Amino acid sequence: TWVARALCDKAVPLVVFTGLGLPPDLQLSHPHIPVILKPASYDVVVRAVAERILGCPLPKTPIGKTSGTGLILP
């Protein structure tokens, strides 16, 4: 969690890919962090990272086949 806090403090775009979710204290202090829950398809991960870097949602055109959503955005 200290790495996520350090990145947020420096305004570095961040996406968390985890099977457990964010720890409660990090979720409270940084509710804007997008979380992708495992398992998630490749295109869900790529889309979340691209949107975070660009700072805006991408058009809803499919990148490839999807096997599930697994995406939680604030």
N, CA and C atoms as a LAMMPS dump frame, in Angstrom:
ITEM: TIMESTEP
0
ITEM: NUMBER OF ATOMS
222
ITEM: BOX BOUNDS ff ff ff
-5.0000000000000000e+02 5.0000000000000000e+02
-5.0000000000000000e+02 5.0000000000000000e+02
-5.0000000000000000e+02 5.0000000000000000e+02
ITEM: ATOMS id mol type element x y z
1 1 1 N 0.801 -1.2 0
2 1 2 C 0 0 0
3 1 3 C 0.852 1.276 0
4 2 1 N 2.071 1.185 0.537
5 2 2 C 2.911 2.393 0.574
6 2 3 C 3.323 2.812 -0.824
7 3 1 N 3.459 1.857 -1.738
8 3 2 C 3.803 2.211 -3.119
9 3 3 C 2.637 2.965 -3.768
10 4 1 N 1.428 2.472 -3.56
11 4 2 C 0.248 3.142 -4.115
12 4 3 C 0.113 4.556 -3.56
13 5 1 N 0.338 4.712 -2.263
14 5 2 C 0.265 6.05 -1.65
15 5 3 C 1.318 6.988 -2.245
16 6 1 N 2.531 6.482 -2.405
17 6 2 C 3.612 7.311 -2.955
18 6 3 C 3.285 7.738 -4.389
19 7 1 N 2.761 6.823 -5.194
20 7 2 C 2.395 7.156 -6.567
21 7 3 C 1.265 8.181 -6.602
22 8 1 N 0.259 8.001 -5.763
23 8 2 C -0.851 8.957 -5.7
24 8 3 C -0.359 10.332 -5.264
25 9 1 N 0.538 10.363 -4.292
26 9 2 C 1.072 11.64 -3.807
27 9 3 C 1.846 12.385 -4.889
28 10 1 N 2.407 11.648 -5.846
29 10 2 C 3.151 12.264 -6.944
30 10 3 C 2.296 12.419 -8.196
31 11 1 N 0.999 12.16 -8.082
32 11 2 C 0.04 12.282 -9.188
33 11 3 C 0.385 11.374 -10.375
34 12 1 N 0.912 10.19 -10.076
35 12 2 C 1.22 9.204 -11.113
36 12 3 C -0.048 8.385 -11.373
37 13 1 N -0.466 8.26 -12.634
38 13 2 C -1.643 7.445 -12.927
39 13 3 C -1.442 6.017 -12.426
40 14 1 N -2.465 5.466 -11.791
41 14 2 C -2.343 4.179 -11.126
42 14 3 C -3.617 3.376 -11.325
43 15 1 N -3.466 2.092 -11.641
44 15 2 C -4.563 1.135 -11.682
45 15 3 C -4.107 -0.06 -10.86
46 16 1 N -4.967 -0.559 -9.987
47 16 2 C -4.623 -1.709 -9.158
48 16 3 C -5.312 -2.938 -9.73
49 17 1 N -4.536 -3.996 -9.962
50 17 2 C -5.027 -5.273 -10.478
51 17 3 C -4.812 -6.288 -9.371
52 18 1 N -5.892 -6.734 -8.743
53 18 2 C -5.779 -7.544 -7.539
54 18 3 C -6.937 -8.524 -7.421
55 19 1 N -6.739 -9.532 -6.627
56 19 2 C -7.81 -10.472 -6.325
57 19 3 C -8.519 -10.138 -5.028
58 20 1 N -7.984 -9.185 -4.279
59 20 2 C -8.511 -8.898 -2.948
60 20 3 C -9.149 -7.529 -2.803
61 21 1 N -8.931 -6.623 -3.721
62 21 2 C -9.404 -5.256 -3.569
63 21 3 C -8.4 -4.425 -2.793
64 22 1 N -8.714 -3.166 -2.614
65 22 2 C -7.821 -2.264 -1.876
66 22 3 C -8.002 -2.462 -0.38
67 23 1 N -6.928 -2.328 0.388
68 23 2 C -7.082 -2.314 1.832
69 23 3 C -8.007 -1.155 2.23
70 24 1 N -8.812 -1.349 3.27
71 24 2 C -9.797 -0.316 3.645
72 24 3 C -9.204 1.074 3.856
73 25 1 N -8.039 1.174 4.481
74 25 2 C -7.454 2.498 4.726
75 25 3 C -7.056 3.19 3.424
76 26 1 N -6.538 2.431 2.468
77 26 2 C -6.167 3.008 1.17
78 26 3 C -7.422 3.39 0.381
79 27 1 N -8.448 2.572 0.483
80 27 2 C -9.705 2.871 -0.2
81 27 3 C -10.324 4.162 0.343
82 28 1 N -10.225 4.378 1.637
83 28 2 C -10.772 5.605 2.23
84 28 3 C -9.948 6.835 1.862
85 29 1 N -8.623 6.698 1.883
86 29 2 C -7.776 7.859 1.62
87 29 3 C -7.647 8.176 0.133
88 30 1 N -7.837 7.182 -0.733
89 30 2 C -7.706 7.379 -2.185
90 30 3 C -8.831 6.656 -2.923
91 31 1 N -10.07 7.101 -2.772
92 31 2 C -11.2 6.395 -3.394
93 31 3 C -11.227 6.478 -4.918
94 32 1 N -10.391 7.338 -5.512
95 32 2 C -10.364 7.52 -6.967
96 32 3 C -9.538 6.449 -7.682
97 33 1 N -8.807 5.609 -6.945
98 33 2 C -7.954 4.597 -7.581
99 33 3 C -8.837 3.527 -8.233
100 34 1 N -8.706 3.34 -9.548
101 34 2 C -9.453 2.268 -10.211
102 34 3 C -8.898 0.907 -9.788
103 35 1 N -9.798 -0.035 -9.571
104 35 2 C -9.416 -1.384 -9.16
105 35 3 C -9.985 -2.374 -10.16
106 36 1 N -9.142 -3.263 -10.649
107 36 2 C -9.579 -4.356 -11.511
108 36 3 C -9.434 -5.623 -10.691
109 37 1 N -10.534 -6.34 -10.527
110 37 2 C -10.507 -7.575 -9.763
111 37 3 C -10.166 -8.761 -10.658
112 38 1 N -9.27 -9.606 -10.171
113 38 2 C -8.911 -10.824 -10.895
114 38 3 C -10.03 -11.841 -10.737
115 39 1 N -10.284 -12.662 -11.705
116 39 2 C -9.694 -12.652 -13.037
117 39 3 C -10.373 -11.596 -13.909
118 40 1 N -9.621 -11.012 -14.771
119 40 2 C -10.15 -10.035 -15.721
120 40 3 C -9.474 -10.274 -17.065
121 41 1 N -10.187 -9.986 -18.114
122 41 2 C -9.631 -10.198 -19.446
123 41 3 C -8.565 -9.144 -19.762
124 42 1 N -7.725 -9.483 -20.701
125 42 2 C -6.635 -8.615 -21.134
126 42 3 C -7.144 -7.24 -21.558
127 43 1 N -8.238 -7.224 -22.34
128 43 2 C -8.725 -5.942 -22.841
129 43 3 C -9.266 -5.049 -21.73
130 44 1 N -9.788 -5.62 -20.665
131 44 2 C -10.261 -4.825 -19.532
132 44 3 C -9.079 -4.131 -18.857
133 45 1 N -7.989 -4.861 -18.683
134 45 2 C -6.787 -4.296 -18.05
135 45 3 C -6.189 -3.199 -18.925
136 46 1 N -6.043 -3.481 -20.219
137 46 2 C -5.457 -2.509 -21.143
138 46 3 C -6.31 -1.251 -21.206
139 47 1 N -7.629 -1.402 -21.284
140 47 2 C -8.528 -0.262 -21.34
141 47 3 C -8.404 0.596 -20.08
142 48 1 N -8.376 -0.037 -18.914
143 48 2 C -8.276 0.708 -17.655
144 48 3 C -6.969 1.488 -17.571
145 49 1 N -5.875 0.867 -17.973
146 49 2 C -4.58 1.555 -17.939
147 49 3 C -4.575 2.716 -18.933
148 50 1 N -5.076 2.482 -20.152
149 50 2 C -5.107 3.544 -21.161
150 50 3 C -5.976 4.709 -20.706
151 51 1 N -7.15 4.416 -20.143
152 51 2 C -8.026 5.483 -19.678
153 51 3 C -7.382 6.275 -18.548
154 52 1 N -6.656 5.6 -17.692
155 52 2 C -5.997 6.287 -16.572
156 52 3 C -4.882 7.191 -17.083
157 53 1 N -4.118 6.715 -18.043
158 53 2 C -3.03 7.522 -18.598
159 53 3 C -3.585 8.727 -19.359
160 54 1 N -4.626 8.495 -20.16
161 54 2 C -5.204 9.57 -20.958
162 54 3 C -6.077 10.507 -20.128
163 55 1 N -6.584 10.017 -19.014
164 55 2 C -7.425 10.838 -18.148
165 55 3 C -8.855 10.978 -18.611
166 56 1 N -9.286 10.091 -19.511
167 56 2 C -10.67 10.135 -19.981
168 56 3 C -11.075 8.747 -20.469
169 57 1 N -12.39 8.482 -20.503
170 57 2 C -12.856 7.179 -20.99
171 57 3 C -12.586 7.013 -22.48
172 58 1 N -12.324 5.783 -22.873
173 58 2 C -12.151 5.459 -24.29
174 58 3 C -13.511 5.146 -24.906
175 59 1 N -13.63 5.269 -26.218
176 59 2 C -14.874 4.856 -26.877
177 59 3 C -15.149 3.393 -26.586
178 60 1 N -16.391 3.005 -26.581
179 60 2 C -16.779 1.644 -26.225
180 60 3 C -16.64 0.677 -27.4
181 61 1 N -15.552 0.743 -28.135
182 61 2 C -15.299 -0.225 -29.19
183 61 3 C -14.475 -1.345 -28.596
184 62 1 N -14.816 -2.579 -28.896
185 62 2 C -14.089 -3.7 -28.291
186 62 3 C -12.652 -3.788 -28.792
187 63 1 N -11.752 -4.076 -27.872
188 63 2 C -10.352 -4.293 -28.219
189 63 3 C -10.183 -5.736 -28.664
190 64 1 N -10.933 -6.62 -28.1
191 64 2 C -10.88 -8.043 -28.406
192 64 3 C -12.043 -8.716 -27.712
193 65 1 N -12.026 -10.015 -27.666
194 65 2 C -13.09 -10.732 -26.978
195 65 3 C -12.964 -10.508 -25.477
196 66 1 N -14.105 -10.405 -24.824
197 66 2 C -14.093 -10.244 -23.377
198 66 3 C -14.67 -11.48 -22.729
199 67 1 N -14.075 -11.879 -21.619
200 67 2 C -14.566 -13.046 -20.904
201 67 3 C -15.244 -12.666 -19.61
202 68 1 N -15.299 -11.384 -19.315
203 68 2 C -15.921 -10.927 -18.08
204 68 3 C -15.537 -9.477 -17.853
205 69 1 N -16.191 -8.825 -16.945
206 69 2 C -15.873 -7.428 -16.722
207 69 3 C -14.738 -7.284 -15.724
208 70 1 N -14.975 -7.571 -14.463
209 70 2 C -13.923 -7.461 -13.462
210 70 3 C -13.422 -6.058 -13.231
211 71 1 N -14.111 -5.052 -13.728
212 71 2 C -13.63 -3.674 -13.628
213 71 3 C -14.501 -2.881 -12.681
214 72 1 N -13.859 -2.222 -11.739
215 72 2 C -14.569 -1.349 -10.81
216 72 3 C -13.961 0.03 -10.953
217 73 1 N -14.74 0.992 -11.367
218 73 2 C -14.26 2.369 -11.469
219 73 3 C -15.058 3.237 -10.533
220 74 1 N -14.406 4.252 -9.958
221 74 2 C -15.134 5.136 -9.04
222 74 3 C -16.184 5.957 -9.759
